Amino acid sequence: MFALVKVALPDINEVLEKFSAVLLWQFRVASMGIQLILWTVIGLLFGVVAERKLAAASQARLARA
């Protein structure tokens, strides 16, 4: 199925011939760095919030027991 679609659709080259390969590579590296920082911060913040919520729920259960 994939081969049929690939043959039926035209090739797409989104990067112009004159576009600098070095500039494109720098953009890709910067994009990966931004993604790494973004998801690390989101993960750490989620961990802190989840730990606080779970600790509060655990203390509430212990107080009732």
LINHUBEL-V974789 format. One record per run of one state. SS is the DSSP state (2 for helix, 1 for strand, 0 for the rest). FROM is the first residue (numbers start at 1). TO is the last residue. Records with the same first field share a line. If there is no record, write none. Layout:
SS: FROM-TO + FROM-TO
//
This chain:
0: 1-1 + 9-20 + 65-65
2: 2-8 + 21-64
//
